[in-house]
């Protein structure tokens, strides 16, 4: 497709219309061709008034004007009512508000072809409509064809959009193929000259389906190729496990899962290759991602390099630092902890140790990419809960080293096919299996009226010496709604469980206070926490067996799954109670049903994708990676897999796209750039 041609070349599109079209991304004729209809108006058959049904009240037929009348209207001045009849003799009244000129146009006895999306019938059997379009000929009315229906904006009408798309197609044709010939053949795709015409002006439903499939496949494949080209391809030599890693593994009171072993091996090969690693480590809650990250850190430290581990909150960073100290200090690893609250002499000495290389591993928050933080030999950056950091923030920390590798981690599982697309510029390692001995959490849906039975069940757990979380969506509702909050519910729960030590924890508490509470909870000085979603990630209390989530219907699936993951972290039977109120939306019912049905985070992610689309799964990638015109990340998972497979094959065999058969791809990618 030639990229030339301004949208103002279209007859009837002036500066004002062009400006309005620009707001929806249409600046050129090429943009217009690439702008898909949102729906189609099927006018292949004439629909007389007698053909209307409640499900399809549209008409497309010839009518003849038989009478006029006018009457005043407070809202729209004079209203013209033109009574017409179709070829079967059935009558319809056309209501023309404040359009007196229509009387001269609708002369008695004149015939017109009318199209209207909805007509109404009164008790006398007479139809009426105020929204209609009249044309002199059957062809002008589009009868016998399927017409595109586009999103509209500003002064733009459907007629203008159809004129623009028709003009652009004629002006830019013939359209060149954008894929190698063998791909069209193997996947039974339309050639692009047919696809672009059929997506706008199809002959039947098959045209629409096949044209969209072709253009979606092309869009996905070009996206994958644009990212994959230039990346390192081919099988990497396996990395050699270091003595530090061997020492840590041998000291563990359990065996690594098969997925942990495989992920650690993939990361080791990356770290020993000639290119910096850029890998995403994803796994369900409690699958052991952090341990894999510590093995990666040891692999680099064994070479004399430094490692930075960044977490989104001070609370989480501190827990990681404590975990690292517990696991790695005996191996002689020098560990530091850096957040915004580390100031004065302590901060100065810490920064000196990083610069001089006397610190091997630093764990911290956003403070790590501050300007005054520098390293002697930073080679690995580990980022926990990677979706909470922007690309620029990650790069700022990576750039403090020379050719530093990045290991991003997420506990928000993403279906594999979608992960490979959203994170096409990353290698992906996935932990599916859970450590042995874990018992799946039993989940109960609790109506507001049945909460007393739930409270009694939790009292039994307290008698067994087990701990619990009570999670609420707000800190203090201040009487503004019926939503329960942590402040008021803490007092209510103390009356239900007298003598059972508890604590209130939420985001507004000072950081040191939150840390003290969690230490006391871990030490069993506190038996239950009344909390907001501040406990969603990073809290590992093996004796906690009960999770209560109030107003569960207003939480997203990812948050519910993360919160439930705070229990079931030992061999003890554990329980999650999802409490809901009245008047649940269909989407809320679907979310709760999924949580009741499965504990598998990847299955939950797939259901989340079905319910609400990809949304924030992509984090800050959303604006660029999800700007797809024809493809759907929800319904085209098979197409995504095929497109990625072809892109990987071509990037491996012909990274420069220099072969003759790949010339269409090279040209198409150059137009995208």
C-alpha positions in Angstrom: 0.0 0.0 0.0 1.4 3.4 -1.0 1.7 5.7 2.1 0.9 8.9 0.1 -2.3 10.8 -0.1 -3.8 13.3 2.4 -7.2 12.8 3.8 -8.2 16.3 2.5 -7.8 14.8 -1.0 -11.2 13.2 -0.4 -14.0 15.3 -1.9 -16.0 16.9 0.9 -13.3 16.7 3.6 -12.1 20.2 4.4 -9.8 21.5 7.2 -12.5 21.2 9.9 -13.4 17.6 8.9 -9.7 16.7 8.6 -9.1 18.0 12.1 -11.9 15.9 13.5 -10.7 12.8 11.7 -7.2 13.5 13.1 -8.6 13.0 16.6 -9.2 9.3 15.8 -5.8 8.9 14.0 -6.9 9.4 10.4 -4.5 11.9 8.7 -3.9 10.2 5.4 -5.6 7.9 2.9 -3.5 5.1 4.2 -4.8 5.7 7.7 -8.4 5.5 6.4 -7.8 2.2 4.8 -6.2 0.9 8.0 -9.2 2.2 10.1 -11.6 -0.8 10.5 -15.4 -0.6 10.6 -16.8 -1.2 14.1 -19.8 -3.0 12.6 -21.7 -3.6 9.3 -25.1 -2.7 8.0 -26.4 -5.6 6.0 -28.6 -4.3 3.2 -28.2 -7.2 0.8 -32.0 -7.8 0.8 -34.8 -5.3 0.7 -36.7 -5.0 3.9 -40.2 -3.7 3.6 -42.3 -2.5 6.5 -43.9 -6.0 6.9 -40.4 -7.5 7.3 -39.6 -5.7 10.6 -39.4 -7.6 13.9 -38.7 -6.5 17.5 -35.2 -7.9 17.1 -34.6 -6.2 13.7 -36.8 -3.1 13.3 -34.8 -1.8 10.3 -36.1 -1.2 6.8 -34.4 -0.7 3.3 -37.0 -0.4 0.6 -38.8 1.9 -1.9 -41.5 4.3 -0.7 -43.9 6.7 -2.4 -45.0 10.0 -0.8 -48.8 10.2 -0.6 -49.5 13.2 1.8 -48.0 16.0 3.8 -49.0 17.8 7.0 -47.3 20.2 9.4 -47.7 21.0 13.0 -45.8 23.2 15.5 -43.4 21.8 18.1 -42.0 23.6 21.1 -38.6 21.9 20.9 -38.0 22.1 17.2 -40.3 24.6 15.5 -42.4 23.4 12.7 -42.5 19.6 12.1 -43.2 18.1 8.8 -45.0 14.7 8.7 -44.8 13.0 5.3 -47.0 10.0 4.9 -45.5 7.4 2.5 -46.3 3.8 1.4 -44.0 1.0 0.5 -44.6 -1.3 -2.5 -46.8 -3.6 -0.3 -49.1 -0.6 0.5 -48.1 -0.3 4.2 -47.8 3.2 5.5 -45.0 5.0 7.3 -44.8 8.6 8.6 -41.5 10.4 8.3 -41.1 13.0 10.9 -38.9 15.9 9.8 -38.2 18.2 12.8 -37.5 21.8 11.9 -36.7 20.9 8.2 -39.3 22.8 6.2 -37.3 22.4 3.0 -38.1 18.7 3.1 -41.7 19.5 1.9 -40.3 20.7 -1.5 -38.0 17.7 -1.7 -40.7 15.1 -0.8 -43.2 16.0 -3.5 -46.4 14.1 -3.6 -46.1 11.0 -5.8 -42.3 11.0 -5.7 -40.5 7.8 -5.0 -37.4 7.3 -2.8 -35.3 4.5 -1.4 -35.3 4.7 2.4 -33.0 3.1 4.9 -33.7 3.4 8.7 -32.2 1.4 11.5 -35.4 1.4 13.6 -39.1 2.1 12.9 -42.0 2.0 15.4 -45.5 0.7 14.8 -48.6 2.2 16.5 -51.9 0.5 17.3 -53.3 1.5 13.9 -50.6 -0.4 12.1 -48.9 2.8 10.8 -45.1 2.9 11.1 -43.0 6.0 11.9 -39.4 7.1 12.2 -37.5 10.3 12.8 -34.1 8.9 11.8 -33.8 7.9 8.2 -31.8 8.4 5.0 -33.4 8.9 1.5 -31.8 8.2 -1.8 -33.1 8.4 -5.4 -31.8 5.0 -6.5 -31.5 1.6 -5.1 -27.7 1.7 -5.7 -27.3 5.0 -3.9 -29.1 3.6 -0.9 -26.7 0.7 -0.8 -29.5 -1.9 -1.1 -28.0 -5.2 -2.2 -24.7 -4.5 -0.4 -23.1 -4.8 3.1 -22.1 -1.3 4.2 -19.4 -0.5 6.8 -20.3 1.3 10.1 -17.5 3.4 11.5 -16.9 5.1 14.8 -17.7 8.8 14.5 -16.3 11.9 16.0 -17.1 15.7 15.9 -18.7 16.8 12.7 -18.0 13.5 10.9 -21.0 11.5 9.6 -21.3 7.9 8.4 -21.7 9.2 4.9 -18.4 11.1 5.1 -16.6 8.0 6.5 -17.9 5.7 3.7 -17.0 8.3 1.0 -13.5 8.6 2.5 -12.9 4.8 2.8 -14.2 4.2 -0.8 -12.1 7.0 -2.2 -9.0 5.8 -0.3 -9.4 2.2 -1.5 -9.7 3.3 -5.1 -6.9 5.8 -4.9 -4.3 3.5 -3.3 -5.2 0.3 -5.1 -3.8 -2.2 -6.0 -2.6 -3.1 -2.5 0.7 -4.9 -2.3 1.1 -8.2 -0.3 2.7 -7.7 3.1 3.6 -11.3 3.8 5.7 -14.0 2.1 3.8 -16.0 -0.4 4.1 -19.3 1.5 2.5 -17.9 4.6 -0.7 -17.0 2.6 -0.8 -20.5 1.3 -0.1 -22.3 4.6 -2.6 -20.3 6.6 -5.2 -19.9 3.8 -5.0 -16.1 4.1 -6.5 -13.6 1.7 -4.0 -11.6 -0.4 -3.9 -8.0 0.9 -5.6 -6.4 -2.2 -8.7 -8.5 -1.4 -8.4 -8.2 2.4 -8.4 -4.4 2.5 -11.4 -4.2 0.1 -13.3 -6.9 1.9 -12.8 -5.5 5.4 -14.5 -2.3 4.3 -17.0 -3.5 1.6 -17.5 -7.2 2.0 -19.8 -9.3 -0.1 -20.8 -11.7 2.7 -19.9 -12.7 6.3 -17.1 -15.0 5.1 -15.4 -11.9 3.5 -15.5 -10.1 6.8 -14.2 -13.1 8.8 -11.3 -14.0 6.4 -10.3 -10.3 5.8 -10.1 -9.6 9.5 -8.2 -12.9 10.1 -5.6 -11.9 7.4 -5.1 -8.4 8.6 -5.0 -9.5 12.3 -2.4 -12.1 11.5 -0.3 -9.5 9.5 -0.6 -7.0 12.3 0.5 -9.5 15.0 3.4 -10.8 12.9 4.8 -7.4 12.0 4.6 -6.4 15.7 6.4 -9.6 16.7 9.0 -9.2 14.0 9.7 -5.5 14.8 10.7 -6.6 18.3 12.4 -9.9 17.6 14.7 -8.6 14.9 18.2 -7.9 16.2 17.7 -10.0 19.3 20.1 -12.8 20.0 18.7 -16.0 18.6 19.7 -19.6 18.6 20.4 -22.0 21.4 22.6 -20.7 24.2 25.2 -22.8 25.8 24.2 -23.9 29.3 25.8 -21.8 32.0 27.9 -23.5 34.6 26.5 -23.5 38.1 28.6 -21.7 40.6 29.9 -23.0 44.0 27.8 -20.3 45.7 24.7 -21.6 44.1 25.5 -25.2 44.9 26.1 -24.2 48.5 22.7 -22.5 48.8 20.9 -25.4 47.1 22.5 -28.0 49.4 21.6 -25.9 52.5 17.9 -25.8 51.7 15.6 -28.1 53.8 13.6 -28.9 50.6 14.2 -29.7 47.0 13.8 -27.2 44.2 10.8 -27.8 41.9 11.5 -28.9 38.3 10.3 -25.5 37.1 12.7 -23.7 39.5 15.6 -25.8 38.2 14.7 -25.1 34.6 14.2 -21.4 35.1 17.5 -21.1 37.0 19.2 -23.0 34.1 17.7 -20.6 31.5 18.8 -17.6 33.5 22.3 -19.0 34.0 22.7 -19.5 30.2 21.5 -15.9 29.7 24.0 -14.5 32.2 26.9 -16.4 30.6 26.0 -15.4 27.0 27.6 -12.5 25.2 24.4 -10.4 25.3 22.8 -8.8 28.4 19.8 -10.8 29.7 16.3 -9.4 29.5 14.1 -12.0 31.0 10.7 -12.1 32.7 10.2 -14.7 35.5 6.6 -15.3 36.2 5.0 -17.7 38.6 2.0 -18.2 40.7 1.8 -16.9 44.3 4.2 -19.0 46.4 5.8 -20.8 43.5 9.4 -19.8 44.6 10.4 -17.0 42.2 12.5 -15.2 44.8 14.7 -18.2 45.5 15.3 -18.4 41.7 16.3 -14.7 41.8 18.8 -15.3 44.6 20.4 -18.1 42.6 20.7 -15.7 39.7 22.3 -13.1 42.1 24.8 -15.7 43.4 25.7 -16.6 39.8 26.8 -13.0 39.1 28.3 -12.4 42.5 30.5 -15.5 42.0 32.0 -13.7 39.0 32.9 -10.7 41.2 29.9 -8.6 40.0 27.3 -6.6 41.9 23.5 -7.2 41.9 20.7 -4.7 42.6 17.3 -6.0 43.8 14.4 -3.5 43.5 11.0 -3.8 45.2 8.0 -1.4 44.9 7.6 -0.7 48.6 9.8 -0.3 51.6 7.9 -3.0 53.4 8.4 -5.5 50.6 12.1 -4.5 50.1 12.8 -4.9 53.8 11.3 -8.4 53.8 13.4 -9.3 50.8 16.5 -7.9 52.5 15.8 -9.9 55.6 15.2 -13.1 53.5 18.5 -12.5 51.6 20.4 -12.1 54.8 18.9 -15.3 56.2 19.8 -17.3 53.1 23.0 -15.7 51.8 25.0 -14.2 54.6 26.5 -17.5 55.6 28.0 -17.7 52.1 29.9 -14.5 52.8 27.6 -12.3 50.6 27.8 -8.6 51.6 24.2 -7.3 51.6 22.9 -3.7 52.0 19.5 -2.2 52.3 18.7 1.2 50.7 15.4 3.1 50.7 14.5 6.8 50.9 14.4 6.5 54.7 18.1 5.7 54.9 19.7 9.0 55.4 22.8 10.8 56.9 26.0 8.9 57.7 24.4 5.5 57.1 23.4 6.5 53.6 26.9 8.0 52.9 28.7 4.9 54.0 26.4 2.6 52.1 26.8 4.6 48.9 30.6 4.5 49.3 30.5 0.7 49.7 28.4 0.4 46.5 30.8 2.6 44.6 33.9 0.8 45.9 32.4 -2.6 45.2 32.5 -3.8 48.8 28.8 -4.5 48.7 27.7 -7.5 46.6 24.0 -7.2 46.8 21.8 -4.2 47.5 18.1 -4.5 48.1 16.0 -1.4 48.0 13.1 0.7 46.5 13.0 3.5 43.9 15.9 5.0 45.9 18.2 2.7 44.0 18.0 4.7 40.8 18.7 8.1 42.5 21.5 10.1 40.9 23.8 9.7 43.9 23.7 5.9 43.7 26.6 4.4 41.7 28.2 1.0 41.4 31.6 -0.3 40.7 30.5 -3.3 38.6 26.7 -3.7 38.5 25.9 -6.6 36.2 22.4 -7.8 37.2 19.2 -5.9 38.1 16.4 -7.9 39.6 13.0 -6.2 39.7 10.2 -7.6 41.8 6.5 -6.8 40.9 7.9 -5.4 37.6 4.5 -4.0 36.5 4.7 -1.4 39.3 7.7 0.2 37.7 7.9 2.2 34.5 10.2 1.3 31.6 12.3 4.5 32.2 12.7 3.6 35.9 14.0 0.2 35.0 16.4 1.5 32.4 17.7 4.2 34.9 18.8 1.4 37.2 20.1 -0.8 34.4 22.2 2.1 33.1 24.1 2.3 36.3 26.0 -0.8 35.1 27.7 -1.6 31.8 25.8 -4.2 29.8 23.8 -5.0 32.9 21.2 -7.8 32.6 17.6 -7.5 33.8 15.5 -10.1 35.5 11.9 -8.9 36.0 9.5 -10.9 38.2 5.8 -10.9 38.4 3.4 -12.8 40.6 0.5 -11.8 38.4 0.3 -14.8 36.1 -0.3 -14.1 32.4 -1.4 -16.8 30.0 1.7 -18.0 28.0 0.5 -16.9 24.6 -0.4 -13.5 25.8 2.9 -13.2 27.8 4.9 -14.0 24.7 3.2 -11.2 22.9 3.0 -8.5 25.6 6.6 -9.2 26.5 7.9 -10.2 23.0 11.2 -8.3 23.7 11.8 -10.5 26.8 12.6 -14.2 27.2 10.0 -15.7 29.6 10.5 -18.3 32.3 7.4 -19.7 34.0 7.0 -21.5 37.3 3.9 -23.6 37.2 4.5 -26.1 39.9 4.3 -25.3 43.6 6.7 -26.5 46.4 5.8 -30.0 47.7 3.6 -30.2 50.8 1.3 -27.3 49.9 -2.4 -27.9 50.3 -4.7 -25.9 48.0 -6.6 -23.2 49.8 -10.4 -23.9 50.2 -12.4 -20.9 49.1 -15.9 -20.1 50.3 -18.3 -17.5 49.0 -20.1 -15.9 52.0 -23.2 -13.8 51.7 -23.4 -10.8 54.1 -26.2 -12.5 56.0 -24.1 -15.6 56.7 -21.0 -14.0 58.1 -21.6 -15.3 61.7 -20.9 -18.9 60.6 -17.7 -17.6 59.1 -16.6 -15.9 62.3 -17.2 -19.1 64.2 -15.1 -21.1 61.8 -12.2 -18.6 62.3 -12.6 -18.9 66.1 -11.9 -22.6 65.7 -8.7 -21.8 63.9 -7.6 -19.4 66.6 -8.2 -22.3 69.1 -5.8 -24.4 67.0 -3.2 -21.7 67.3 -3.5 -20.5 63.7 -3.5 -16.9 62.5 -5.8 -14.9 60.2 -6.1 -11.9 58.0 -9.3 -9.7 57.6 -9.0 -7.5 54.6 -11.2 -4.5 53.8 -11.2 -2.1 50.9 -11.0 1.2 52.9 -9.2 2.6 55.9 -12.1 4.7 57.2 -15.4 5.0 55.5 -16.5 7.9 57.7 -20.1 6.9 57.3 -20.3 7.8 53.6 -21.5 4.4 52.5 -22.2 0.8 53.6 -18.7 -0.3 52.8 -17.0 -1.8 55.8 -13.5 -0.3 56.7 -10.6 -1.4 58.7 -10.9 1.3 61.4 -14.4 0.4 62.5 -14.1 -3.4 61.8 -11.0 -3.7 64.0 -13.1 -2.6 67.0 -16.0 -4.9 66.1 -13.7 -7.9 65.6 -12.1 -7.3 69.0 -15.5 -7.8 70.6 -16.0 -11.0 68.7 -12.6 -12.4 69.6 -11.9 -11.1 73.1 -8.5 -11.9 74.4 -7.1 -12.7 70.9 -4.3 -10.2 70.2 -4.7 -8.3 66.9 -3.4 -5.3 65.1 -4.6 -2.8 62.5 -2.3 -2.2 59.4 -2.8 0.0 56.4 -0.9 2.3 54.1 -1.1 5.4 56.2 0.8 3.9 59.1 4.5 4.9 59.4 6.7 2.4 57.7 8.5 1.4 61.0 5.1 0.8 62.6 4.1 -1.5 59.8 7.4 -3.4 60.0 7.0 -3.8 63.8 3.4 -5.2 63.4 4.5 -7.7 60.8 7.4 -8.8 63.0 5.0 -9.3 65.9 2.6 -11.2 63.5 5.4 -13.5 62.4 6.4 -14.0 66.0 2.8 -14.9 66.9 2.5 -12.0 69.3 -0.4 -11.0 67.0 -3.0 -13.6 65.9 -4.9 -11.7 63.3 -4.4 -8.6 61.2 -7.1 -6.2 60.2 -5.8 -4.7 57.0 -6.3 -3.1 53.6 -4.7 -4.6 50.5 -1.3 -3.5 51.9 -0.8 -7.2 52.7 -1.4 -8.2 49.1 2.2 -9.1 48.3 5.3 -10.2 50.1 3.8 -11.4 53.4 4.9 -15.0 54.2 3.4 -16.2 57.5 3.2 -20.1 57.5 0.8 -20.2 60.5 -1.8 -17.9 58.8 -4.6 -20.2 57.6 -7.6 -17.9 57.2 -8.1 -15.0 54.7 -11.3 -13.0 54.9 -11.9 -10.5 52.1 -14.8 -8.3 52.7 -16.6 -6.7 49.8 -14.8 -9.2 47.6 -17.1 -8.3 44.7 -15.3 -4.9 44.3 -11.8 -6.4 44.1 -10.3 -7.5 40.7 -9.4 -11.1 40.1 -5.6 -10.5 40.3 -6.0 -8.7 43.7 -8.2 -11.5 45.0 -5.7 -14.2 43.9 -2.8 -12.3 45.4 -4.6 -11.8 48.7 -5.6 -15.4 48.9 -2.0 -16.3 48.3 -1.1 -15.0 51.8 -2.5 -18.2 53.2 -1.8 -21.8 52.3 2.0 -21.2 52.6 2.6 -24.4 54.6 1.2 -27.9 55.0 -1.7 -26.6 57.1 -5.2 -26.7 55.6 -6.1 -23.1 54.8 -9.3 -21.2 54.0 -10.3 -18.1 52.1 -13.7 -16.4 52.7 -15.0 -14.1 50.0 -17.7 -12.0 51.6 -20.1 -10.2 49.2 -23.2 -8.0 49.5 -26.4 -7.6 47.6 -27.0 -6.5 43.9 -23.9 -8.2 42.4 -23.1 -7.2 38.8 -22.7 -10.0 36.3 -19.0 -9.4 36.1 -18.6 -9.6 39.9 -20.5 -12.9 40.0 -18.2 -14.2 37.3 -15.1 -13.1 39.2 -16.3 -14.8 42.5 -17.2 -18.0 40.6 -13.7 -18.2 39.2 -12.1 -17.8 42.6 -14.4 -20.6 44.0 -13.6 -22.8 41.0 -9.8 -22.8 40.9 -6.6 -21.9 42.8 -4.5 -22.0 39.6 -3.3 -18.4 39.0 -2.8 -19.1 35.2 -6.3 -20.3 34.9 -7.5 -17.3 36.8 -5.5 -15.0 34.5 -7.2 -16.6 31.4 -10.6 -16.1 33.0 -9.7 -12.5 33.8 -8.7 -12.0 30.2 -12.1 -13.3 29.1 -14.0 -11.1 31.6 -12.3 -7.8 31.2 -9.8 -8.1 28.3 -6.0 -7.6 28.6 -6.3 -4.3 30.3 -3.5 -3.6 32.9 -1.9 -7.0 32.4 0.5 -5.1 30.1 1.2 -2.4 32.7 3.0 0.5 31.1 3.3 -1.4 27.8 -0.4 -1.0 27.2 -0.3 2.2 25.2 2.1 0.8 22.6 1.6 -2.9 22.6 -2.1 -3.0 22.7 -2.8 -0.5 19.9 -4.1 -3.1 17.6 -6.5 -2.3 14.8 -7.6 -5.7 13.7 -6.3 -8.3 16.2 -7.8 -9.1 19.6 -5.6 -10.2 22.5 -8.7 -11.8 24.0 -10.1 -13.9 21.1 -7.1 -14.4 18.8 -4.8 -16.4 21.1 -4.3 -19.1 18.5 -3.6 -16.5 15.8 -1.1 -14.9 18.2 0.7 -18.2 18.7 1.0 -18.8 14.9 2.1 -15.3 14.2 4.8 -15.4 16.8 6.0 -18.8 15.6 6.4 -17.5 12.0 8.1 -14.3 13.3 10.6 -16.3 15.4 11.3 -18.6 12.4 12.0 -15.7 10.0 14.0 -13.7 12.6 16.2 -16.8 13.1 16.7 -17.6 9.5 16.8 -14.1 8.0 17.2 -11.4 10.7 17.9 -8.7 8.1 14.9 -9.8 5.9 17.3 -9.8 2.9 15.8 -12.9 1.2 13.6 -12.2 -1.8 10.6 -13.9 -0.3 10.8 -11.7 2.8 10.9 -8.4 0.9 7.2 -7.7 1.5 7.8 -7.9 5.3 10.8 -5.5 5.0 8.7 -3.0 3.0 5.8 -3.3 5.4 8.0 -2.8 8.5 9.6 0.3 6.9 6.2 1.9 6.5 5.4 1.3 10.1 8.6 3.0 11.2 
